[in-house]
């Protein structure tokens, strides 16, 4: 068995959202199959049952559990589910001695390790486990659902397919062999620069100060990650960002190839004003195309919601928590 890495976990309430008096909260750790110890916040309803339906939450891509995923987890715990919000490998309070790296494989494994943890938790019914992935972790959640048959219900919220945007650019505007070649060449050169320097170069988080001519979705990110609304000291997006080569392998690895073989329930939800909405629409279409398992799949488009509105509600209660509750209640019976 893998040994747990000793992590330094803060016991202070340092979330971007207020603490609920309806749930109990504690820190937990678990190990993925690569031997990396992951840190998570566990939220348990105070009206304790013998066995709970459980949900693991992660995302957005470059965020930490003290931000959006923790809000989702705490809110779903208020509604009767045992939940965990975890930091992925190499980020936040989780382990991994090279920081700020991402991997389609390892990050999918992070979700599966969370399911391992919940399956073995004495407060959880292992036959009633679901997951929620937000932003880039929405894509990871769909990939995990295609791989992990223990998952009974999955929600992908305001999702990105990180492999698609890495390989093809936004709106597939860089979808050419030449564009990908130039990206690969730049990454290879950066590897040598980093090795000579003895440290990895950070790519930079959300731009700050915000240029006047910034695209609206950059303003959207700035409004969340760079203000009191969502800033966190451990968040990559709030600070220095991923390593420049942190997402290198995403260029060659589509993660959603087998989503039309997912037998369990899936809800894909996105705001219609989000720049990223095409990811969800296309992912849903691919998931139901030539699939035998469409009766429990749903695409929910939320009118008037921008990308980060589904991080914290955007001041307009944009996250449809009633829908999430009914979805998980139905499929985690």
FENLINNOR-V710592 format. One record per residue. N is the residue number from 1. PSI is psi as a letter, one per 30 degrees, with the letter a starting at -180 (NA if undefined). OMEGA is omega in degrees with one decimal (* if undefined). Layout:
BEGIN
N&PSI&OMEGA  N&PSI&OMEGA
END
This chain:
BEGIN
1&k&179.2  2&k&174.8  3&k&177.3  4&k&172.8  5&k&178.5  6&j&-177.4  7&l&174.5  8&j&-175.7  9&k&176.0  10&k&176.8  11&g&176.8  12&l&173.5  13&j&-175.9  14&h&-178.4  15&l&175.9  16&g&-179.4  17&l&-177.9  18&l&179.6  19&k&179.7  20&k&175.1  21&g&-179.3  22&f&-176.8  23&l&170.9  24&k&-176.7  25&k&172.8  26&l&175.7  27&k&176.0  28&l&176.4  29&l&175.7  30&l&-172.9  31&k&174.3  32&l&-172.3  33&f&173.6  34&g&178.5  35&g&179.0  36&k&179.5  37&k&-178.6  38&k&178.3  39&k&-178.7  40&l&167.3  41&k&176.2  42&k&177.9  43&k&-176.1  44&k&177.1  45&k&-177.0  46&f&176.9  47&i&-168.9  48&k&173.8  49&l&177.6  50&e&180.0  51&k&-179.1  52&l&156.9  53&k&-171.4  54&l&-179.1  55&k&172.2  56&k&-174.6  57&k&173.9  58&l&176.7  59&l&-2.6  60&l&-179.9  61&j&-176.4  62&g&176.6  63&l&177.4  64&l&-173.0  65&f&177.9  66&f&-179.1  67&b&-171.3  68&e&-174.8  69&e&177.4  70&e&177.0  71&e&176.4  72&e&-175.3  73&e&-178.3  74&e&-179.0  75&e&178.0  76&f&174.5  77&e&175.1  78&f&-177.9  79&g&167.9  80&g&-179.3  81&k&168.1  82&k&-174.6  83&l&167.7  84&k&169.7  85&k&-173.2  86&l&170.1  87&k&178.1  88&l&178.0  89&k&172.8  90&g&-177.4  91&l&177.1  92&b&179.9  93&f&180.0  94&l&-175.4  95&a&-173.0  96&j&-169.4  97&f&165.2  98&j&-172.3  99&l&168.6  100&h&172.2  101&l&176.6  102&l&-179.0  103&k&176.8  104&e&-179.2  105&e&-176.1  106&e&-178.5  107&e&170.5  108&e&176.9  109&e&177.3  110&e&177.4  111&e&-179.7  112&e&176.7  113&e&174.7  114&e&176.1  115&e&173.8  116&e&-177.3  117&e&-178.8  118&e&-179.3  119&e&-177.5  120&f&178.8  121&k&-174.3  122&f&177.7  123&f&-171.1  124&k&168.8  125&j&-174.0  126&f&176.9  127&g&-177.3  128&i&-178.5  129&k&176.9  130&l&178.4  131&l&172.6  132&k&174.2  133&k&-176.6  134&k&177.7  135&b&179.9  136&f&177.1  137&f&169.2  138&e&175.0  139&e&177.5  140&e&179.6  141&e&177.9  142&e&177.4  143&e&178.6  144&e&179.4  145&e&178.0  146&f&-175.2  147&e&-170.7  148&j&-176.6  149&f&177.7  150&f&-177.7  151&k&-177.5  152&f&-178.6  153&k&-176.9  154&k&171.4  155&k&171.6  156&j&-174.4  157&k&178.7  158&h&-164.8  159&l&164.5  160&k&161.9  161&j&-173.5  162&f&178.1  163&e&179.4  164&e&-177.3  165&f&177.5  166&e&-175.0  167&f&-172.2  168&f&-176.6  169&l&177.5  170&k&-179.9  171&g&178.7  172&g&-176.5  173&f&179.8  174&h&-175.5  175&i&176.7  176&l&178.2  177&e&-178.2  178&e&179.9  179&e&178.4  180&e&178.5  181&e&-179.4  182&e&176.6  183&e&179.7  184&e&179.9  185&e&179.0  186&e&178.0  187&e&-179.2  188&e&176.9  189&e&-179.8  190&e&178.1  191&e&-178.3  192&e&175.6  193&e&-179.3  194&e&-179.4  195&e&178.4  196&e&-178.9  197&f&-178.8  198&g&177.5  199&l&179.7  200&k&178.6  201&k&177.7  202&k&-177.6  203&f&-177.9  204&k&177.8  205&a&178.3  206&k&-174.5  207&k&-179.2  208&k&3.4  209&l&-174.3  210&k&176.4  211&k&-178.9  212&e&-177.4  213&g&-179.9  214&k&174.7  215&l&-174.3  216&e&-178.5  217&f&172.9  218&e&174.9  219&e&178.1  220&e&178.2  221&e&-179.3  222&e&-177.7  223&f&177.1  224&e&-168.7  225&f&-173.0  226&g&178.3  227&l&178.3  228&f&-179.9  229&e&-174.2  230&g&-177.5  231&k&171.1  232&k&-173.4  233&f&-179.6  234&f&-177.1  235&k&177.8  236&e&-177.4  237&f&178.6  238&f&-171.7  239&c&-170.3  240&f&177.1  241&a&176.3  242&l&166.3  243&k&178.2  244&e&179.6  245&g&-173.7  246&e&-176.2  247&g&-173.4  248&e&-173.9  249&f&178.7  250&f&-177.6  251&f&-173.4  252&g&-167.7  253&i&171.4  254&k&-174.4  255&f&-172.1  256&g&-173.7  257&e&-172.4  258&g&-178.8  259&f&178.8  260&g&173.7  261&g&177.7  262&k&-179.8  263&f&-177.3  264&l&-175.2  265&k&178.4  266&k&171.5  267&k&175.6  268&k&-176.9  269&k&-174.3  270&k&174.0  271&k&-176.7  272&f&177.3  273&f&-177.9  274&k&175.8  275&f&-173.3  276&g&-172.4  277&f&-178.7  278&f&177.3  279&e&-178.8  280&e&-179.6  281&e&-179.2  282&e&179.9  283&e&177.8  284&e&179.8  285&e&178.2  286&e&-177.0  287&e&-177.4  288&f&-178.7  289&k&178.7  290&g&-179.2  291&k&174.4  292&f&-169.4  293&h&-175.0  294&f&-173.8  295&f&-178.1  296&g&177.6  297&k&-176.7  298&k&171.5  299&k&-179.7  300&j&176.9  301&k&-172.7  302&j&-176.3  303&k&172.5  304&g&-175.4  305&k&173.5  306&l&-173.3  307&e&-174.7  308&f&173.6  309&f&178.0  310&g&169.6  311&e&-173.8  312&g&-178.7  313&f&177.0  314&g&-178.8  315&g&-179.3  316&g&177.2  317&h&-174.7  318&f&-179.1  319&k&-175.6  320&i&-175.4  321&e&175.3  322&e&178.2  323&e&178.2  324&e&179.2  325&e&-179.1  326&e&178.4  327&e&-178.3  328&e&176.8  329&e&-179.2  330&e&-170.7  331&f&172.8  332&h&-178.6  333&NA&*
END
